[in-house]
Amino acid sequence: MLSAIQARELWRTFGTNEAVAGIDLDVPYGEIYGFLGPNGAGKSTTVRMLCTLLGPTAGTATVAGFDVATQPGDIRLRIGVALQDYSIDGKQTGREMLDLQGRLYGLSTRDIARRLDDVVGLVDIGSAIDDRVDSYSGGMKRRLDLAMSLIHRPQILFLDEPTTGLDPASRSAVWAEVRRLNDDYGTTIFLTTQYLEEADELADRVGIISDGLIKAEGAPNELKRDIGADLIVAEVDGDLELAADALRAIDGIDDVETHNNEITLATTDGAGLIAEVAVALSGCGVPVKSLTLRTPTLDDVFLQVTGTHLAGGGDHSGRPDTDEAHQSDHASAEATS
C-alpha cells in the first residue's frame, strides 16, 4: 500500500552542518505520526523538505504519492501546513484570511463559504472570526493558522510544533482539534513536537530524531515497554560507578544506566526491589539524594536512545529554534535565487 509520506536516505546539509543525515520514513494514510526531538535535531528541516519549501541535498521523498523534488505543485494542492512561524496579517479579520487562503487554492466562493463554516466550527474560533487578527490571543492565532491549513480539506496535514508557547488550556484545545481531524476525516497528520506529553497523547507512532538521525521509532507504549515494566531512579551524590556496580549485583535488575548524577534501573518488579536497592546504596557508602519508583516515560526512551533528557531541554518560549531558524534563512535565500 502506498504511504502518505515516504522518505529514503533523505539528507539536508547547510555547508558542513548535516541537519538531516539520511533518514527513512513510512507514514501510512490515516496515521498521526509524532516526530520527537530537541531543538536543532532536524525536525523543522525535515518538515520543510516534505512540504517542498526546502530541497533535499540527497535522497528521495514522496508525499501523497508525488516526488518532493519534481512534483511540488501536486503535493502543495494535497497538504495543509501549519509551521512555527505562522504568517497572519493582523490587519485583516479571521474570515478575510480564510477567504484569501481558499482563493489561493482555487476554491469557488460557494466552496469557500461552505468550508469556512466547517473549519470555524472545527477549531472553535466562534464570533472572533470577524475580529481583526491583531486582537487575537496566541492560542486564537494558532487555531486560525490551523483553520487556514484546513480550508482546502487536505489529505495530509503537517503541524510543526503547533503548541509551542501556548498556555495549557490552549494546548489542550489544539490536541482535541488534532484528534478530531484524524477521527472524523481520516486526515494523515505529521506532528513535530518537543513536548513529550503531546507525542504520548496524540501519536499512533513516534520517531525520535537526534543529530539529524532517527534513533528509535514505534508506538509510544511499545517504546516504553521495551525499557521495562518499572524504573527505579536513584539520584546520588558521590561515586556514580561504585553505586552502579553495587546495583548491578542485585538479582532482578534488567538494566543499569548512568547519566550525570542519576542511576536508572529497569526491572519487572520495582516495588519488590526498591528496598534492596536502598540497602545496596547504603552499603556502598554513596549518599543518596532521592530514590523513586515509576513507570517508563517517553523521556526515558529518549534518554536511552540518545543519552540525554528531552524533558525540560527544549525552549518552550515560542522563539524559533536557533539552528533551524538559521537553516530556514538558507531556505529563503534558495527560494528567491
C-alpha positions in Angstrom: 0.0 0.0 0.0 1.3 3.5 -0.9 2.4 5.5 2.0 1.1 9.0 2.6 4.7 10.1 3.4 7.8 8.2 2.4 11.5 9.1 2.6 14.6 7.1 1.6 18.1 8.2 2.7 16.9 11.8 2.9 19.7 14.3 3.6 19.9 18.1 4.0 23.2 19.9 4.7 23.9 23.5 5.2 27.6 24.0 4.5 29.3 21.4 6.7 26.3 21.0 9.0 24.3 17.9 8.5 20.8 19.0 9.6 19.2 15.8 8.3 21.6 12.9 7.9 19.9 10.2 5.8 16.5 9.3 7.3 13.9 6.8 6.2 10.2 7.4 6.8 7.0 5.5 6.1 3.8 7.1 7.3 0.6 5.3 6.2 -2.6 7.2 5.3 -4.7 7.9 8.4 -1.9 7.8 10.9 -0.8 10.5 13.4 3.0 10.4 13.3 4.8 12.2 16.1 8.3 13.5 15.2 10.0 14.0 18.6 13.3 15.7 19.3 15.0 18.7 20.9 15.8 22.0 19.2 18.3 21.7 16.4 17.6 17.9 15.9 16.4 18.3 12.3 12.6 18.2 12.9 11.7 21.5 11.1 14.2 20.9 8.3 12.6 17.6 7.6 9.1 19.1 7.6 10.3 21.9 5.2 11.6 19.3 2.8 8.4 17.2 2.9 6.3 20.4 2.4 8.5 21.3 -0.7 9.8 24.5 1.0 13.3 23.2 1.0 15.1 20.9 -1.5 16.8 17.8 -0.3 20.6 17.6 -0.6 20.3 13.9 -1.3 17.8 11.0 -1.1 14.2 10.9 -2.1 10.8 11.6 -0.6 7.2 11.4 -1.7 4.1 12.9 -0.2 0.7 11.8 -1.3 2.5 9.8 -4.0 4.3 12.7 -5.5 8.0 13.4 -5.5 9.1 16.4 -3.4 11.8 17.4 -5.9 10.0 17.1 -9.2 6.3 17.4 -8.4 6.0 20.1 -5.7 2.8 21.7 -7.1 0.9 18.4 -6.9 2.0 18.0 -3.3 1.0 21.5 -2.3 -2.5 21.0 -3.5 -2.9 18.0 -1.2 -1.3 19.1 2.0 -2.0 21.6 4.8 0.8 23.2 6.6 0.9 25.0 10.0 4.5 26.0 10.8 6.0 27.5 13.9 6.4 30.9 12.2 2.8 31.3 11.0 2.1 34.2 8.6 -1.1 36.0 9.5 -1.9 39.6 8.6 -3.1 41.2 11.8 -4.9 44.0 9.9 -7.4 41.5 8.4 -10.2 39.6 10.1 -10.1 35.9 10.5 -12.8 35.5 7.9 -10.8 37.6 5.4 -7.7 35.5 6.0 -9.6 32.2 5.5 -11.3 33.6 2.3 -7.9 34.6 0.9 -6.4 31.2 1.7 -9.4 29.5 -0.1 -8.9 31.7 -3.2 -5.2 30.9 -3.3 -6.2 27.2 -3.5 -8.6 27.9 -6.4 -11.8 27.3 -4.4 -15.1 28.9 -5.6 -16.9 31.4 -3.5 -19.6 28.8 -2.7 -17.0 26.2 -1.7 -15.1 28.8 0.5 -18.3 29.7 2.3 -19.1 26.0 3.0 -15.6 25.1 4.0 -15.3 28.3 6.2 -18.3 27.2 8.2 -16.7 23.7 8.7 -13.3 24.9 9.8 -14.5 27.7 12.0 -16.6 25.1 14.0 -13.8 22.6 14.0 -11.2 24.9 15.5 -13.6 26.8 17.8 -12.9 30.4 16.7 -16.6 31.4 17.1 -17.6 35.0 16.7 -14.0 36.1 16.8 -13.8 35.1 13.1 -15.0 38.7 12.3 -12.5 40.4 14.5 -9.1 41.7 13.4 -6.4 39.1 13.9 -4.2 41.5 15.9 -6.8 41.3 18.6 -6.4 37.5 18.9 -4.5 35.8 21.7 -1.6 33.5 20.9 -3.9 30.5 21.2 -6.5 32.0 18.8 -3.8 32.8 16.3 -2.7 29.2 16.4 -6.2 28.0 15.8 -6.7 30.4 12.9 -3.5 29.2 11.4 -4.7 25.6 11.7 -8.1 26.6 10.1 -6.2 28.2 7.2 -4.2 24.9 6.7 -7.6 23.0 6.5 -9.7 25.3 4.3 -9.0 23.1 1.2 -9.5 19.8 3.1 -6.0 18.4 2.7 -5.2 14.7 2.7 -2.1 15.2 4.8 -1.5 17.9 7.5 1.9 19.0 8.7 2.0 20.5 12.1 5.4 21.9 13.2 5.3 22.3 16.9 1.8 23.7 16.9 1.5 24.3 20.6 4.9 25.9 21.3 4.4 29.0 23.5 0.7 28.2 24.3 -0.8 28.0 27.7 -2.0 24.6 28.9 -5.7 25.3 28.1 -4.9 26.4 24.5 -2.6 23.4 24.1 -5.4 21.0 25.2 -7.7 22.7 22.7 -5.3 22.1 19.8 -4.8 18.5 20.9 -8.6 18.0 20.8 -8.8 19.5 17.3 -5.9 17.3 16.0 -7.7 14.2 17.3 -11.0 15.2 15.8 -9.4 15.8 12.4 -7.9 12.4 12.4 -11.1 10.6 13.8 -13.7 12.4 11.7 -11.9 12.9 8.4 -9.1 10.4 8.5 -6.5 13.1 7.9 -2.9 11.9 8.0 -1.0 14.1 10.5 2.7 14.6 10.7 3.3 16.3 14.0 6.7 17.6 15.1 7.0 18.4 18.8 9.4 18.7 21.7 6.6 18.1 24.3 6.7 14.5 25.5 3.1 14.5 26.7 2.0 15.8 23.3 3.5 12.9 21.4 2.3 10.4 24.0 -1.2 11.7 23.9 -1.7 12.1 20.2 0.7 9.9 18.1 -0.1 6.4 16.8 3.7 6.1 16.3 6.6 8.3 17.1 10.1 8.8 15.6 12.8 10.1 17.9 15.3 12.2 16.0 18.6 13.4 17.3 21.6 14.9 15.4 19.7 14.5 12.1 19.1 10.8 12.5 16.0 8.8 13.6 17.3 6.9 16.6 14.1 5.0 17.5 10.6 4.5 16.1 7.4 2.8 17.2 4.1 3.2 19.1 4.7 5.1 22.4 3.6 2.2 24.6 5.8 -0.2 22.7 8.9 2.0 23.0 8.2 2.5 26.8 7.6 -1.3 27.2 11.0 -2.0 25.6 12.7 -0.3 28.5 11.0 -2.4 31.2 7.9 -2.6 33.3 9.3 -0.4 36.1 12.1 2.1 36.6 13.9 2.8 39.9 15.8 6.1 39.7 18.5 7.0 42.2 20.0 10.4 42.4 23.3 10.1 44.2 26.0 12.4 45.5 29.2 10.5 45.2 31.0 7.8 43.2 28.4 7.0 40.4 30.1 3.9 39.1 30.7 2.5 42.5 27.0 2.7 43.2 26.1 1.4 39.8 28.3 -1.7 40.3 26.6 -2.4 43.6 23.2 -2.3 42.0 24.2 -4.5 39.0 24.7 -7.3 41.5 21.1 -7.3 42.5 19.0 -10.2 41.1 16.0 -9.0 39.1 17.7 -5.8 37.8 17.5 -6.0 34.0 19.5 -2.9 33.0 21.5 -0.2 34.7 22.1 3.2 33.1 24.1 6.2 34.5 23.6 9.8 33.4 25.1 12.7 35.2 24.3 12.0 38.9 21.4 9.6 38.2 21.3 5.9 38.1 18.3 4.4 36.3 17.4 0.7 36.9 15.0 -1.2 34.7 13.1 -4.1 36.3 9.9 -6.1 36.1 9.4 -5.8 39.9 10.2 -2.3 41.1 8.0 -2.5 44.2 9.7 -5.7 45.3 13.3 -4.5 44.7 13.3 -0.8 45.8 14.1 -1.7 49.4 17.0 -3.9 48.3 18.3 -1.1 46.1 18.2 1.3 49.1 20.1 -1.2 51.2 22.7 -1.7 48.4 23.3 2.0 48.0 23.6 2.4 51.8 26.1 -0.5 51.9 28.4 1.0 49.3 28.6 4.3 51.2 27.4 6.5 48.4 25.0 9.3 49.7 21.5 9.1 48.1 19.7 12.4 47.4 16.5 10.7 46.1 15.1 7.3 45.3 11.9 7.0 43.2 9.9 4.2 41.6 7.9 4.9 38.4 6.8 3.5 35.1 8.8 4.4 31.9 8.0 7.6 30.0 9.0 8.8 26.5 11.7 10.9 28.2 13.2 7.6 29.4 13.0 6.3 25.9 14.7 9.4 24.6 17.4 9.2 27.3 18.1 5.5 26.5 18.5 6.1 22.7 20.2 9.5 22.7 21.9 9.7 26.1 20.2 13.0 27.0 16.9 14.0 28.5 14.4 15.8 26.3 12.0 17.0 29.1 12.9 20.5 30.1 15.7 20.6 27.5 13.8 22.5 24.8 13.0 26.2 24.7 9.2 26.3 25.1 9.1 30.1 25.0 7.8 30.2 21.4 11.0 31.6 20.0 12.2 29.8 16.8 14.9 27.1 17.2 18.2 29.0 16.7 19.8 26.4 14.5 16.8 25.7 12.4 15.9 29.3 12.1 19.4 29.8 10.6 18.7 26.9 8.3 15.3 28.4 7.2 17.2 31.6 6.3 19.2 29.5 3.8 15.9 28.1 2.5 14.5 31.5 1.9 17.6 32.6 0.1 17.4 29.5 -2.1 13.7 30.1 -2.8 14.5 33.6 -4.1 17.6 32.8 -6.1 
